[in-house]
Amino acid sequence: MDETLLSIGDLAAASGLSPKALRMYAESELLRPRHVDPFTGYRSYGRDQVERARLIAALRGLGMGLARIHVLCDLDSAAAVSELRSWWRQEEADVLSRRAAVDTLARELGERPQEDITMTASTTARSAGPLRTATAADRGPVRAAQQDAVLSRELDDGSTLLALADGFGSDDDLSARILSAFADAVGERASADPLAALESAWSAAEELIPPDGPNGTTLTAALIRGSRLHVAHIGDTRVTLVRGTRIEAVTQDHTRLRSLVAAGRIAPEEAAAHPDRAVLNRALAAGAPTAPDLLIRRLEPGDLVLLASDGLHAVVDPSDLADALTASAADVDRLADQLVALSLEAGGPDNVAVAVTRV
């Protein structure tokens, strides 16, 4: 092989992309190999293609389509900048038009009668039965400090609050302080509508956000009252609802790439291999949007609710996690410990924390 050429593995290491993503870009003719061995099929790339690979990844990370990337990559610098800004102006226009449509639809939905929902909640609340809850956490094998904080708390009105915060930056105790302040505020408002209590208590968490710097945290809370699960969520901690063998992801990770995958604008394989795959675009941090998602789900007897930091879901094989969650006889204390053990066995370098409850 000519020494000026790179193998696909070398290009992957230099660009931060996976070989699978590079093959995808080759098939779309965005990044064609300089040479393909006719006998082995091995692909070789020029060293000058490293920057093109990084540019493609950056543009895909913004959600730009393959056809437009093909055009932009072949332009000189001034023309490429003009192309990029023209694309973004249309993206902003699309967001504004969608926002107007959302506002209209929200008004229409708000006018729907609520009697059926209220009756369902009141007639099924007694059948939900008592909750069994457990929490577990571990610093992990790499991190010097534990920045995941988790709690389970019974409130005065009979509700159960599960909450988890995954901190980042140099302030190791920030997540614990924010979680404690938020939980106390929820307890003071427990007699109100559960979702309203979570929303109004959120300000107690926002007040503790450092005014500047890299420190921040995710925050995900599940308030269970009767047959309803009420969730306030920001970041990439997750709430999962398990009903028999059915597993529902209640929350969505607040990363730009997750949103692009959900919209079908990039492939899951691209997101999994992208250098920015774990970068949050919403969190309790300076300069970031801090308003939470507010969600409601119905609960049935036997349901399992899991809150987990990315120290679990980012490293454990999904099939292994599903097997653990759908084991019908799993005791919640044993399950919480098992989930943390799965993370450690998978070699997860991050802190891990979980909270589980079974109705």
TIKOLKOL-460412 format. One record per residue (C-alpha): x, y, z; residue number from 1; residue in one letter. Coordinates in nm, 2 decimals. Last residue first. Example, Ala and Ser with C-alpha at 12.3 -4.5 7.8 and 13.67 -1.06 7.14 Angstrom:
// TIKOLKOL-460412
+--------+--------+--------+-----+------+
|   east |  north |     up | seq | type |
+--------+--------+--------+-----+------+
|   1.37 |  -0.11 |   0.71 |   2 |    S |
|   1.23 |  -0.45 |   0.78 |   1 |    A |
+--------+--------+--------+-----+------+
***
This chain:
// TIKOLKOL-460412
+--------+--------+--------+-----+------+
|   east |  north |     up | seq | type |
+--------+--------+--------+-----+------+
|  -4.68 |  -0.12 |   4.16 | 359 |    V |
|  -4.31 |  -0.19 |   4.12 | 358 |    R |
|  -4.05 |   0.08 |   4.18 | 357 |    T |
|  -3.70 |   0.12 |   4.06 | 356 |    V |
|  -3.43 |   0.39 |   4.12 | 355 |    A |
|  -3.10 |   0.36 |   3.94 | 354 |    V |
|  -2.75 |   0.52 |   3.96 | 353 |    A |
|  -2.43 |   0.47 |   3.76 | 352 |    V |
|  -2.10 |   0.67 |   3.76 | 351 |    N |
|  -1.92 |   0.64 |   3.43 | 350 |    D |
|  -1.65 |   0.40 |   3.31 | 349 |    P |
|  -1.89 |   0.12 |   3.22 | 348 |    G |
|  -1.69 |  -0.21 |   3.19 | 347 |    G |
|  -2.00 |  -0.41 |   3.10 | 346 |    A |
|  -1.96 |  -0.60 |   3.43 | 345 |    E |
|  -1.99 |  -0.26 |   3.61 | 344 |    L |
|  -2.31 |  -0.17 |   3.43 | 343 |    S |
|  -2.46 |  -0.52 |   3.48 | 342 |    L |
|  -2.38 |  -0.49 |   3.85 | 341 |    A |
|  -2.57 |  -0.16 |   3.88 | 340 |    V |
|  -2.87 |  -0.33 |   3.72 | 339 |    L |
|  -2.85 |  -0.63 |   3.95 | 338 |    Q |
|  -2.84 |  -0.41 |   4.26 | 337 |    D |
|  -3.16 |  -0.24 |   4.15 | 336 |    A |
|  -3.32 |  -0.58 |   4.06 | 335 |    L |
|  -3.23 |  -0.73 |   4.40 | 334 |    R |
|  -3.40 |  -0.45 |   4.58 | 333 |    D |
|  -3.69 |  -0.45 |   4.34 | 332 |    V |
|  -3.75 |  -0.83 |   4.37 | 331 |    D |
|  -3.76 |  -0.98 |   4.02 | 330 |    A |
|  -4.03 |  -1.24 |   3.99 | 329 |    A |
|  -4.15 |  -1.12 |   3.64 | 328 |    S |
|  -3.80 |  -1.10 |   3.48 | 327 |    A |
|  -3.89 |  -0.83 |   3.23 | 326 |    T |
|  -3.64 |  -0.57 |   3.35 | 325 |    L |
|  -3.34 |  -0.81 |   3.37 | 324 |    A |
|  -3.40 |  -0.95 |   3.02 | 323 |    D |
|  -3.46 |  -0.60 |   2.88 | 322 |    A |
|  -3.12 |  -0.49 |   3.02 | 321 |    L |
|  -2.94 |  -0.79 |   2.87 | 320 |    D |
|  -3.11 |  -0.72 |   2.53 | 319 |    S |
|  -3.02 |  -0.35 |   2.54 | 318 |    P |
|  -2.65 |  -0.43 |   2.60 | 317 |    D |
|  -2.53 |  -0.23 |   2.90 | 316 |    V |
|  -2.31 |   0.07 |   2.84 | 315 |    V |
|  -2.52 |   0.38 |   2.76 | 314 |    A |
|  -2.82 |   0.26 |   2.95 | 313 |    H |
|  -2.65 |   0.21 |   3.28 | 312 |    L |
|  -2.40 |   0.49 |   3.33 | 311 |    G |
|  -2.65 |   0.70 |   3.14 | 310 |    D |
|  -2.85 |   0.74 |   3.46 | 309 |    S |
|  -3.15 |   0.53 |   3.53 | 308 |    A |
|  -3.51 |   0.57 |   3.65 | 307 |    L |
|  -3.71 |   0.25 |   3.62 | 306 |    L |
|  -4.09 |   0.20 |   3.67 | 305 |    V |
|  -4.23 |  -0.16 |   3.69 | 304 |    L |
|  -4.59 |  -0.23 |   3.63 | 303 |    D |
|  -4.75 |  -0.51 |   3.82 | 302 |    G |
|  -5.08 |  -0.33 |   3.89 | 301 |    P |
|  -5.14 |  -0.08 |   3.61 | 300 |    E |
|  -5.01 |   0.27 |   3.56 | 299 |    L |
|  -5.12 |   0.54 |   3.32 | 298 |    R |
|  -4.86 |   0.78 |   3.18 | 297 |    R |
|  -4.81 |   1.16 |   3.22 | 296 |    I |
|  -4.53 |   1.38 |   3.09 | 295 |    L |
|  -4.37 |   1.72 |   3.16 | 294 |    L |
|  -4.05 |   1.78 |   2.97 | 293 |    D |
|  -3.84 |   2.03 |   3.17 | 292 |    P |
|  -3.74 |   2.39 |   3.11 | 291 |    A |
|  -3.37 |   2.45 |   3.16 | 290 |    T |
|  -3.25 |   2.56 |   2.81 | 289 |    P |
|  -2.87 |   2.59 |   2.84 | 288 |    A |
|  -2.66 |   2.90 |   2.91 | 287 |    G |
|  -2.56 |   2.80 |   3.26 | 286 |    A |
|  -2.66 |   2.44 |   3.34 | 285 |    A |
|  -2.96 |   2.24 |   3.43 | 284 |    L |
|  -2.97 |   2.05 |   3.11 | 283 |    A |
|  -3.09 |   2.07 |   2.74 | 282 |    R |
|  -2.86 |   2.04 |   2.44 | 281 |    N |
|  -2.66 |   1.75 |   2.58 | 280 |    L |
|  -2.35 |   1.61 |   2.41 | 279 |    V |
|  -2.34 |   1.23 |   2.42 | 278 |    A |
|  -2.34 |   1.17 |   2.04 | 277 |    R |
|  -2.10 |   1.45 |   1.97 | 276 |    D |
|  -1.82 |   1.23 |   1.82 | 275 |    P |
|  -2.07 |   1.04 |   1.61 | 274 |    H |
|  -2.06 |   0.66 |   1.60 | 273 |    A |
|  -2.40 |   0.59 |   1.76 | 272 |    A |
|  -2.55 |   0.89 |   1.58 | 271 |    A |
|  -2.45 |   0.76 |   1.24 | 270 |    E |
|  -2.57 |   0.41 |   1.32 | 269 |    E |
|  -2.91 |   0.55 |   1.43 | 268 |    P |
|  -2.94 |   0.70 |   1.08 | 267 |    A |
|  -2.98 |   1.08 |   1.03 | 266 |    I |
|  -3.28 |   1.29 |   0.95 | 265 |    R |
|  -3.54 |   1.04 |   1.06 | 264 |    G |
|  -3.70 |   1.29 |   1.30 | 263 |    A |
|  -3.62 |   1.06 |   1.59 | 262 |    A |
|  -3.26 |   1.03 |   1.47 | 261 |    V |
|  -3.23 |   1.41 |   1.45 | 260 |    L |
|  -3.37 |   1.45 |   1.80 | 259 |    S |
|  -3.13 |   1.19 |   1.94 | 258 |    R |
|  -2.84 |   1.38 |   1.76 | 257 |    L |
|  -2.92 |   1.71 |   1.93 | 256 |    R |
|  -2.93 |   1.55 |   2.27 | 255 |    T |
|  -3.20 |   1.57 |   2.53 | 254 |    H |
|  -3.26 |   1.20 |   2.58 | 253 |    D |
|  -3.63 |   1.11 |   2.54 | 252 |    Q |
|  -3.85 |   1.00 |   2.83 | 251 |    T |
|  -4.12 |   0.73 |   2.87 | 250 |    V |
|  -3.92 |   0.46 |   2.69 | 249 |    A |
|  -4.17 |   0.18 |   2.69 | 248 |    E |
|  -4.09 |  -0.19 |   2.76 | 247 |    I |
|  -4.35 |  -0.46 |   2.69 | 246 |    R |
|  -4.28 |  -0.80 |   2.83 | 245 |    T |
|  -4.51 |  -0.76 |   3.13 | 244 |    G |
|  -4.56 |  -0.38 |   3.16 | 243 |    R |
|  -4.22 |  -0.20 |   3.19 | 242 |    V |
|  -4.21 |   0.18 |   3.21 | 241 |    L |
|  -3.87 |   0.34 |   3.15 | 240 |    T |
|  -3.76 |   0.68 |   3.28 | 239 |    V |
|  -3.42 |   0.80 |   3.15 | 238 |    R |
|  -3.13 |   1.02 |   3.25 | 237 |    T |
|  -3.02 |   1.20 |   2.94 | 236 |    D |
|  -3.11 |   1.56 |   3.02 | 235 |    G |
|  -3.43 |   1.72 |   3.14 | 234 |    I |
|  -3.73 |   1.55 |   3.29 | 233 |    H |
|  -4.05 |   1.60 |   3.49 | 232 |    A |
|  -4.26 |   1.28 |   3.51 | 231 |    V |
|  -4.61 |   1.20 |   3.64 | 230 |    H |
|  -4.70 |   0.83 |   3.67 | 229 |    L |
|  -5.07 |   0.78 |   3.73 | 228 |    R |
|  -5.27 |   0.50 |   3.89 | 227 |    S |
|  -5.28 |   0.64 |   4.24 | 226 |    G |
|  -5.00 |   0.90 |   4.27 | 225 |    R |
|  -4.65 |   0.84 |   4.14 | 224 |    I |
|  -4.41 |   1.13 |   4.10 | 223 |    L |
|  -4.12 |   1.05 |   3.87 | 222 |    A |
|  -3.83 |   1.29 |   3.86 | 221 |    A |
|  -3.54 |   1.34 |   3.61 | 220 |    T |
|  -3.27 |   1.60 |   3.66 | 219 |    L |
|  -2.96 |   1.64 |   3.45 | 218 |    T |
|  -2.67 |   1.83 |   3.60 | 217 |    T |
|  -2.45 |   2.13 |   3.56 | 216 |    G |
|  -2.09 |   2.26 |   3.60 | 215 |    N |
|  -1.92 |   2.40 |   3.29 | 214 |    P |
|  -1.88 |   2.77 |   3.40 | 213 |    G |
|  -2.14 |   3.04 |   3.46 | 212 |    D |
|  -2.43 |   3.14 |   3.69 | 211 |    P |
|  -2.41 |   2.80 |   3.87 | 210 |    P |
|  -2.76 |   2.64 |   3.87 | 209 |    I |
|  -2.90 |   2.64 |   4.22 | 208 |    L |
|  -3.21 |   2.86 |   4.14 | 207 |    E |
|  -3.30 |   2.62 |   3.86 | 206 |    E |
|  -3.36 |   2.33 |   4.11 | 205 |    A |
|  -3.60 |   2.54 |   4.32 | 204 |    A |
|  -3.77 |   2.66 |   4.00 | 203 |    S |
|  -3.86 |   2.30 |   3.92 | 202 |    W |
|  -4.09 |   2.29 |   4.22 | 201 |    A |
|  -4.36 |   2.46 |   4.02 | 200 |    S |
|  -4.34 |   2.21 |   3.74 | 199 |    E |
|  -4.34 |   1.90 |   3.97 | 198 |    L |
|  -4.63 |   2.03 |   4.17 | 197 |    A |
|  -4.83 |   2.12 |   3.86 | 196 |    A |
|  -4.77 |   1.76 |   3.74 | 195 |    L |
|  -4.89 |   1.62 |   4.07 | 194 |    P |
|  -5.20 |   1.85 |   4.10 | 193 |    D |
|  -5.15 |   2.01 |   4.44 | 192 |    A |
|  -5.13 |   1.83 |   4.77 | 191 |    S |
|  -4.76 |   1.75 |   4.72 | 190 |    A |
|  -4.65 |   2.12 |   4.70 | 189 |    R |
|  -4.42 |   2.12 |   5.00 | 188 |    E |
|  -4.30 |   1.77 |   4.91 | 187 |    G |
|  -4.21 |   1.89 |   4.56 | 186 |    V |
|  -4.00 |   2.17 |   4.70 | 185 |    A |
|  -3.81 |   1.93 |   4.93 | 184 |    D |
|  -3.75 |   1.70 |   4.63 | 183 |    A |
|  -3.61 |   1.99 |   4.42 | 182 |    F |
|  -3.38 |   2.11 |   4.70 | 181 |    A |
|  -3.25 |   1.76 |   4.75 | 180 |    S |
|  -3.19 |   1.70 |   4.38 | 179 |    L |
|  -3.01 |   2.03 |   4.33 | 178 |    I |
|  -2.78 |   1.97 |   4.62 | 177 |    R |
|  -2.71 |   1.61 |   4.52 | 176 |    A |
|  -2.64 |   1.71 |   4.16 | 175 |    S |
|  -2.40 |   1.99 |   4.26 | 174 |    L |
|  -2.19 |   1.77 |   4.50 | 173 |    D |
|  -1.91 |   1.69 |   4.26 | 172 |    D |
|  -1.86 |   2.04 |   4.13 | 171 |    D |
|  -1.60 |   1.99 |   3.87 | 170 |    S |
|  -1.82 |   1.94 |   3.56 | 169 |    G |
|  -2.11 |   1.70 |   3.52 | 168 |    F |
|  -2.39 |   1.59 |   3.74 | 167 |    G |
|  -2.64 |   1.31 |   3.69 | 166 |    D |
|  -2.97 |   1.37 |   3.89 | 165 |    A |
|  -3.22 |   1.11 |   3.98 | 164 |    L |
|  -3.57 |   1.13 |   4.14 | 163 |    A |
|  -3.84 |   0.89 |   4.26 | 162 |    L |
|  -4.13 |   1.05 |   4.45 | 161 |    L |
|  -4.41 |   0.84 |   4.59 | 160 |    T |
|  -4.75 |   0.99 |   4.66 | 159 |    S |
|  -4.93 |   0.93 |   4.99 | 158 |    G |
|  -5.02 |   1.29 |   5.06 | 157 |    D |
|  -4.73 |   1.33 |   5.30 | 156 |    D |
|  -4.47 |   1.23 |   5.05 | 155 |    L |
|  -4.28 |   0.89 |   5.04 | 154 |    E |
|  -3.93 |   0.95 |   4.91 | 153 |    R |
|  -3.69 |   0.76 |   4.68 | 152 |    S |
|  -3.36 |   0.93 |   4.60 | 151 |    L |
|  -3.07 |   0.93 |   4.35 | 150 |    V |
|  -2.76 |   1.14 |   4.30 | 149 |    A |
|  -2.50 |   1.07 |   4.03 | 148 |    D |
|  -2.18 |   1.27 |   4.07 | 147 |    Q |
|  -1.98 |   1.00 |   4.25 | 146 |    Q |
|  -1.61 |   1.10 |   4.26 | 145 |    A |
|  -1.28 |   0.98 |   4.12 | 144 |    A |
|  -1.44 |   0.82 |   3.81 | 143 |    R |
|  -1.29 |   0.51 |   3.66 | 142 |    V |
|  -1.42 |   0.19 |   3.82 | 141 |    P |
|  -1.78 |   0.30 |   3.88 | 140 |    G |
|  -1.91 |   0.54 |   4.15 | 139 |    R |
|  -2.19 |   0.31 |   4.23 | 138 |    D |
|  -2.56 |   0.36 |   4.29 | 137 |    A |
|  -2.87 |   0.17 |   4.41 | 136 |    A |
|  -3.24 |   0.26 |   4.48 | 135 |    T |
|  -3.54 |   0.06 |   4.58 | 134 |    A |
|  -3.92 |   0.09 |   4.57 | 133 |    T |
|  -4.22 |  -0.13 |   4.64 | 132 |    R |
|  -4.54 |   0.05 |   4.58 | 131 |    L |
|  -4.88 |  -0.03 |   4.74 | 130 |    P |
|  -5.19 |  -0.11 |   4.54 | 129 |    G |
|  -5.29 |   0.03 |   4.20 | 128 |    A |
|  -5.65 |  -0.08 |   4.25 | 127 |    S |
|  -5.74 |   0.22 |   4.46 | 126 |    R |
|  -5.63 |   0.47 |   4.19 | 125 |    A |
|  -5.84 |   0.30 |   3.93 | 124 |    T |
|  -6.17 |   0.48 |   3.98 | 123 |    T |
|  -6.03 |   0.82 |   4.05 | 122 |    S |
|  -5.78 |   0.82 |   3.76 | 121 |    A |
|  -6.03 |   0.69 |   3.51 | 120 |    T |
|  -6.29 |   0.94 |   3.61 | 119 |    M |
|  -6.05 |   1.23 |   3.58 | 118 |    T |
|  -5.94 |   1.12 |   3.23 | 117 |    I |
|  -6.30 |   1.08 |   3.11 | 116 |    D |
|  -6.41 |   1.41 |   3.25 | 115 |    E |
|  -6.13 |   1.61 |   3.08 | 114 |    Q |
|  -6.32 |   1.76 |   2.79 | 113 |    P |
|  -6.11 |   1.88 |   2.50 | 112 |    R |
|  -6.04 |   2.25 |   2.48 | 111 |    E |
|  -5.68 |   2.21 |   2.57 | 110 |    G |
|  -5.63 |   1.99 |   2.27 | 109 |    L |
|  -5.74 |   2.27 |   2.04 | 108 |    E |
|  -5.51 |   2.52 |   2.21 | 107 |    R |
|  -5.22 |   2.28 |   2.19 | 106 |    A |
|  -5.29 |   2.23 |   1.82 | 105 |    L |
|  -5.27 |   2.60 |   1.75 | 104 |    T |
|  -4.95 |   2.65 |   1.95 | 103 |    D |
|  -4.79 |   2.35 |   1.78 | 102 |    V |
|  -4.88 |   2.49 |   1.44 | 101 |    A |
|  -4.72 |   2.82 |   1.52 | 100 |    A |
|  -4.41 |   2.64 |   1.65 |  99 |    R |
|  -4.39 |   2.44 |   1.33 |  98 |    R |
|  -4.39 |   2.75 |   1.13 |  97 |    S |
|  -4.11 |   2.90 |   1.34 |  96 |    L |
|  -3.90 |   2.58 |   1.33 |  95 |    V |
|  -3.93 |   2.56 |   0.95 |  94 |    D |
|  -3.82 |   2.92 |   0.92 |  93 |    A |
|  -3.51 |   2.85 |   1.13 |  92 |    E |
|  -3.42 |   2.55 |   0.92 |  91 |    E |
|  -3.47 |   2.77 |   0.61 |  90 |    Q |
|  -3.22 |   3.02 |   0.74 |  89 |    R |
|  -2.99 |   2.73 |   0.83 |  88 |    W |
|  -2.96 |   2.61 |   0.47 |  87 |    W |
|  -2.88 |   2.96 |   0.35 |  86 |    S |
|  -2.61 |   2.99 |   0.62 |  85 |    R |
|  -2.45 |   2.66 |   0.51 |  84 |    L |
|  -2.45 |   2.75 |   0.14 |  83 |    E |
|  -2.30 |   3.09 |   0.21 |  82 |    S |
|  -2.03 |   2.94 |   0.42 |  81 |    V |
|  -1.96 |   2.68 |   0.14 |  80 |    A |
|  -1.94 |   2.96 |  -0.12 |  79 |    A |
|  -1.68 |   3.14 |   0.08 |  78 |    A |
|  -1.48 |   2.82 |   0.15 |  77 |    S |
|  -1.48 |   2.68 |  -0.20 |  76 |    D |
|  -1.76 |   2.44 |  -0.29 |  75 |    L |
|  -1.74 |   2.06 |  -0.32 |  74 |    D |
|  -1.83 |   1.98 |   0.03 |  73 |    C |
|  -2.14 |   2.20 |   0.01 |  72 |    L |
|  -2.29 |   2.01 |  -0.28 |  71 |    V |
|  -2.25 |   1.67 |  -0.14 |  70 |    H |
|  -2.37 |   1.80 |   0.20 |  69 |    I |
|  -2.69 |   1.91 |   0.02 |  68 |    R |
|  -2.75 |   1.56 |  -0.12 |  67 |    A |
|  -2.67 |   1.40 |   0.22 |  66 |    L |
|  -2.93 |   1.60 |   0.42 |  65 |    G |
|  -2.82 |   1.84 |   0.69 |  64 |    M |
|  -2.91 |   1.74 |   1.04 |  63 |    G |
|  -2.66 |   1.94 |   1.23 |  62 |    L |
|  -2.47 |   1.63 |   1.32 |  61 |    G |
|  -2.47 |   1.54 |   0.95 |  60 |    R |
|  -2.29 |   1.86 |   0.89 |  59 |    L |
|  -2.03 |   1.79 |   1.15 |  58 |    A |
|  -1.98 |   1.43 |   1.03 |  57 |    A |
|  -1.94 |   1.54 |   0.67 |  56 |    I |
|  -1.68 |   1.80 |   0.78 |  55 |    L |
|  -1.49 |   1.54 |   0.98 |  54 |    R |
|  -1.47 |   1.31 |   0.68 |  53 |    A |
|  -1.37 |   1.60 |   0.46 |  52 |    R |
|  -1.09 |   1.68 |   0.70 |  51 |    E |
|  -0.96 |   1.32 |   0.70 |  50 |    V |
|  -0.98 |   1.31 |   0.32 |  49 |    Q |
|  -0.64 |   1.48 |   0.28 |  48 |    D |
|  -0.47 |   1.17 |   0.42 |  47 |    R |
|  -0.60 |   0.97 |   0.12 |  46 |    G |
|  -0.82 |   0.67 |   0.17 |  45 |    Y |
|  -0.78 |   0.30 |   0.13 |  44 |    S |
|  -1.06 |   0.04 |   0.12 |  43 |    R |
|  -1.01 |  -0.33 |   0.15 |  42 |    Y |
|  -1.22 |  -0.53 |  -0.10 |  41 |    G |
|  -0.98 |  -0.83 |  -0.07 |  40 |    T |
|  -0.93 |  -0.91 |  -0.43 |  39 |    F |
|  -1.01 |  -0.59 |  -0.62 |  38 |    P |
|  -0.84 |  -0.38 |  -0.35 |  37 |    D |
|  -1.04 |  -0.05 |  -0.33 |  36 |    V |
|  -0.84 |   0.27 |  -0.38 |  35 |    H |
|  -0.91 |   0.64 |  -0.33 |  34 |    R |
|  -1.21 |   0.56 |  -0.12 |  33 |    P |
|  -1.53 |   0.76 |  -0.19 |  32 |    R |
|  -1.65 |   1.00 |   0.07 |  31 |    L |
|  -1.99 |   1.15 |  -0.02 |  30 |    L |
|  -2.06 |   0.88 |  -0.28 |  29 |    E |
|  -2.36 |   0.76 |  -0.08 |  28 |    S |
|  -2.20 |   0.42 |  -0.05 |  27 |    E |
|  -1.88 |   0.58 |   0.07 |  26 |    A |
|  -2.07 |   0.77 |   0.33 |  25 |    Y |
|  -2.22 |   0.45 |   0.46 |  24 |    M |
|  -1.88 |   0.28 |   0.46 |  23 |    R |
|  -1.74 |   0.57 |   0.66 |  22 |    L |
|  -2.02 |   0.53 |   0.91 |  21 |    A |
|  -1.95 |   0.16 |   0.96 |  20 |    K |
|  -1.58 |   0.23 |   0.99 |  19 |    P |
|  -1.67 |   0.45 |   1.29 |  18 |    S |
|  -1.60 |   0.82 |   1.29 |  17 |    L |
|  -1.35 |   1.01 |   1.51 |  16 |    G |
|  -1.17 |   1.15 |   1.20 |  15 |    S |
|  -0.82 |   1.01 |   1.27 |  14 |    A |
|  -0.93 |   0.69 |   1.42 |  13 |    A |
|  -1.18 |   0.62 |   1.15 |  12 |    A |
|  -0.93 |   0.71 |   0.88 |  11 |    L |
|  -0.68 |   0.46 |   1.03 |  10 |    D |
|  -0.95 |   0.19 |   1.04 |   9 |    G |
|  -1.05 |   0.26 |   0.68 |   8 |    I |
|  -0.68 |   0.21 |   0.58 |   7 |    S |
|  -0.49 |   0.53 |   0.51 |   6 |    L |
|  -0.29 |   0.61 |   0.19 |   5 |    L |
|   0.03 |   0.82 |   0.17 |   4 |    T |
|   0.23 |   0.51 |   0.24 |   3 |    E |
|   0.12 |   0.35 |  -0.08 |   2 |    D |
|   0.00 |   0.00 |   0.00 |   1 |    M |
+--------+--------+--------+-----+------+
***
